[in-house]
Amino acid sequence: MSTPGDQKKGVRSGVIDDIENALTAGYGKKEDLRALDKAIRDRYYSELMTLRHRWEKVYLAILESGQSAIGRECKSIIQIIDRLAERVHRADYGYAPLFDRVKKVQEQSLQSVLEFDRGLAKNLTDLSQTMVNAEEALKTSSWPSFNVVIQILNENLKTFEENWDKRKQAMNS
């Protein structure tokens, strides 16, 4: 529960933020949006790397069981996850290119990119659920169902990559 002092403090900091944004032409708010977007992307990178490590354990278990054909497909999934994780980790986050100072990234586009990045959480949830299904299929050594899981995982990764490609368009709008 908030006290009256907390409410005054919030209003005061809001006024100070407004003054700071007026003096810096909105730079403070843009920096906050950039930092928040970077934090979300760092979280996504962390989740992708966790998925990669879990999938690597599945891959090693498959190789130990002698399923080399499935193992090749698993190896390609590891490579796709690595590529996507690095794209997420190294993505632009709202600064104009060094030699292109004419085109400035506006606050509205930063807000739309932030919302876009938040929307990618569903794709990561789908990937996590598919990983759980893969681990269950591995435990039962159900290879036909494991092949289906691999196809679903490939589709989910492709969807994530397509959505990530749309992020660049959101940044430039």
N, C-alpha and C positions, 0 to 999 in steps of 0.2 A: 504494500500500500504506500502511495506517495504522500509526502507531507507537503504543506504549503511552501516550505523552503526549497524542496526539490522542484516544484513547479516554477518558482521564480528563477531557479538556477537554469532550468531547461529553456525558459524564455530568454534569459540573458545570453546563454550560449548561442541560441538561435539568432539573436540580434547581432552578436559578435560575428557569427558565421556570415550573416547577410552583409555586414560591413566589410568583412574580409573578401567576400566574393565580389562586392561592388568595386573595391579598390584594385583587386587583381583580375578583374574582368571575368569572374567565374572560375578562375584557375583552381581555387581551393576545392570547389565541388567536383571539378573534373578530376583532380588528383584523388579525391575520395572514391570516385567511381572507378578509376583505374586500379586503385589498390584493392577494392572489393572484387573487381573482375579478376585480378591476378590471384587473389586468395581462392576464388572459386576454381580457377583453372589449375592451381596447385593441388587442390583437393581432387579434381578429376584426374590429374596426372598420378597422384598417389593411388587412387582407386584402380586406374589402369595397370599400374605396376603391381599392385596386389593381385589383380586378376592374372597378370602374366606369370607371377610366381606360383599361383595355384595351378594354372594351366601347365606350367613346366613340370610340376609334380605328377600331373595326369599323364603328360607326355612320357616321362620316365617310367611310370608304371606300365604304360602300354608297350614300351620297348622291352621291358622285362618280361611281359607276357608273350612276347614273340609276334606281335601284330605290327609288322614293319610297314605294311601298306597304310594302315591308319596312322602310324607314327609319322610318315611323311606329311600327311595332311595336318597333323598336330604341329609339326615344325613350322609349316607355313603360317599357321595361326599365330604362333609365337612371334614370327617376323612381322605380321600385320599389326599385332598389339604393340610391338616395339616402335614401329613407324608412327602409329597413331599417338602413342604416349609422347614421343618427341615432338610431334606437331603441336600437341596441346601444350607441352612444356615451353616451347619456343615461340608461341603465337604472339602476334602483335597485341598490344593492349592500349591503344589509343593515343600514341604519339605520332605526330607528323614525321615523315621521313626527314633525315638530316638535311638533305639538299633540296627539299621541297617545302619551304616554310610558307609558301603562299597558300597551300591547301592545309588548313588547320582542321583537326578533328573536333567537331562540335559536341557540346554536352548532350544534345538529343541523340546523336549517333552513339555516343558512349553508353547512354541509358538503354538504347535498343540492343546493343551488343551484350550488355550485362543481362538483359532479359533473355536474349538468345542463348547465352551460356547457361543460364539457369534452366532453360528448357532441355538442355542436353542430359540432364539428370535422369530422365526417363530411359534414355538409351543405355546409360550405365546400369540402371536397375535391371533392364532386360538382359544385359550381358552377365550380371551377377546371377540372375535366376538360371540362365543357360548353363553357367558354370556349376551350379548346384546340381542341375540335371545331369551334367557330364560326370560329375563325381559319383552320383548314384548309379549311373549306367556302368561306370568302371567297377564299382563294388560288386555288382551282380555279374560282371563279365558278359554283359549283353551287347555284343558287337554290332548287330544290326541297328539297335536303338542308339548306340553310340555314334554310328554313322549319321543318323538323323540329327543328333545333337550337334555334330560337327557342321552339318549344313545350316542349321539354325544359327549357330555361333557365327559362321561366315556371313550370313545375311545380316545379323545384328551388327557385326563389325562394319559391313558395307554401309548400312544405314547410318551408323555413327559417323563414318567418314564423309558420306554425302552431306549430312547435316553440318559437319565441321567445315566443309567447303563453302557452305552458304554463309558462314560467319564472316568471311572476307567481304561478301556483298553487303552484309549488314554494317560492317565497319565503314565502307565507302559511301553508304547512303546518307 
